[in-house]
């Protein structure tokens, strides 16, 4: 049994991000866009807001794991932050090193501004600490900024739970955490998110993340309907006000995703059919695809630039090849890099590849 709606959202959003980067970076698209100019323009522009899906879903799942009932306090805040770090960073750094190597190889075949300069030790260290954006280092792969922001947001949620626990003491105050999250959302949406100078920091994105957290608590069937309505009003009303103050399509999408999660975010769907099996698979490998798709696409771009005629149809085929190769590489990366590194850093014994499916059932 799986959260079917969440898997569907993750699967679709991950594909849109891959296609967005394919449309935005690399010379193949410069030729292929003549085939479907409006589609490529949309993918290069508006499709980027699909990242809001991951922000809202990330907040939803963070609330589920850290504070399923919304109670204040957290037993081991530093331990929880460390566990998130070792979940995100080892595969991220493996993909970053692969991206640096892919850039070095692609540089031999083509000249394009999507190719990063040779990586420096300082740049790699900043990536390992998830401080590359804060310290002003260029990212070695598209989407690297999101990994750092995800970590900041998760740590911010833990900090809010710890603060709520310090305020509440031994008293039961189930509304305290949602109120603090609602306040954080309002500050984010009405101030920080209006200033792009904050886009390397969690407050810029906390509005979307907080919408997801509140969506988890509001969708709790054990919560009284009146309490669920008050929760939604506390966050959704400031979001609507923020849209009136300054309309942002990314915020409108985040609000729609949050509303969808309130209604059916906990819906469990038996993945017996082929369609749902494919959706579950795409959702399962979404982080791996997110990490590895850019260097794979870069190598395909370089190969098609050097060996394939610069004709729209042939270069359009290259875009499809890069998309398919990104999915296959993501599946391999998930199985042979992400899972083993996760077990290594968490201290769990490694399993042979064939045993993985049985271990997760």
Buried (B, 14 or more C-beta within 10 A) or exposed (E): EBBBBBBBBBBBBBBBBBBBBBBBBBBBBBBBBEEEEEEBEBBBEBBBBBBBBBBBBBBBBBBBEBBEEBBBBBEEBEEBBEBBBBBBBBBBBBBBBBBBEBBEBBBEBBEBEBBBEEBEEEBBEBBBEBBBBEEEBEBBBBBBBBBBBBBBBBBBBBBBBBBBBEBBEEEEBBBBBBBBBBBBBBBBBBBBBBEEEBBBBBBBBBBBBBBBBBBBBBBBEEBEEEBBEBBBEBBBEBBBEBBEEEEBEBBBBBBBBBBBBBEEBBEEBEBEEEEBEEBBBBBBBBBBBBBBBBBBBBBBBBBBBEEBEEEBEBBBBBBEBBBEBBBEBBBBBBBEBBBBBBBEBEEEEEBEEEEBEEEEE
